[in-house]
Amino acid sequence: MEKQVNSILKACYHQIRNIGCIRKYITEDACKTLVQSLVISRLDYCNVLLYNLPATLLNRLQKVQNCAARLITRTRKHEHISPVLFSLHWLTSPVPPTIQDFSPYIHDYPWDVSNLFD
């Protein structure tokens, strides 16, 4: 799976670098559209396969998303990224929520489905 993540990272950073070359000539909305279509779409594609990845690989994917957000908003490297991600309405991780995140809702059903998730 590490080869797949490396491939995603390589493609994303390549697109970020290309967009960065023309960033001063385009508006923030145009940059956001380019980043979402060329970078974020690669992070989102088949993200269910990223379930149970080691934290090191997930952190590398998160760095790509942070870099893309900094490119759009022209945020400096040492500024906090959480408000930037919030302003763009992006999640802080490219990985979808897990079944355990919904465990409080599992017992609300009239039938017992909790044994399906063990």
N, C-alpha and C positions, 0 to 999 in steps of 0.2 A: 504494500500500500504506500510505502514511502516513495516509490518511483512515481506513482500517480500524483501524490502531493507535490513532489518536485516539479513535475510537468506542469501542474496547475500554477505553481509559483512562478516558474519561468515565463509562461505565457502572460500571466497577469502583470508581472514587473515589466515585461517588454511593452505591453500596451500602456502602462502607466508612464513609462519613459517617453513613448511616442506622444502621448497626450501632453506631457509636461513640456515638450518642445514647442507646442503651439498654444500653451495655456495663456500666455499674455495677449494673444490675439482674439480670444473667444470669451464670451460671457460666462458667468457662473452657471447659468441654466444650461448652456450648451455643453460646458464641461461636465456637469452632472449627468446629462444624457449620454455623453460619450463613455464616461466611467461606468455607468450602470449597464450600458449595452455591451461594453467590451471587457470589463473587469469583473463586476459583481455577478454578471450572468455566468461567468466561468466558475466563480465560487459557489453559486447556487446549483449549478448543474450536478445532478446525482449526489446531492449532499447527504442523502440518507446512507450512503456508503461510508461516510465519515464518522458514523456512530462507533463508539468505543475505540477511537484512535488515541494514541498516547498524547499527553498534554503538550509535549514538545512540538508535535506536528500541528496540533490545533493552534498553538501560539504563533507558529509561522504563518498559518492562514489568517489569523487575526491581524498580524502585522501588515499583510497585504491590504486588508480592509482599512486599517488605520492610515496607511500610506495613501490610499485612494481618497479617503476623506480629507486628508491634509492637502492633497492636490486640488480638490474642488474648492475648499474654503481658504486656501493659502495660509493655513495655520503653520506656525513654526514647530520645529521638532520637539522643543522642550515645553510646549504648552499642553495642558490636559486634553485628552482626546475624547473623553466621555461626553462633554457638552457638545462637541462637534458631531459625534455620532447621533446624539439625541436630536440635534437640530436638523439632521438629514433624515431622521426617522429610520435609522438603520439599527439593527440589533447589534449587540456587542460580540456576537459569535456567529459564524456562518453555519453552525450545526443546529439542526432542528431540535426541539425539546424532546426529551425521552419519555418513555412510558411512566417512569417513576415520578416525573413532574406532575402527572395527572392522577397519582394514586389517591388523593383525597376524594376524587370524584368517582372512583371505581365502585365504592361501596354504596353509592346513591342509587344504583340500578336495582330493580326488583329481583333480578336473577343474579346468581353468584358468578361473576366473571373473573374474580380475583385469581382463580386457579389457572386461568389462561396466560397470565403474565409471570408465572414462576418458572 
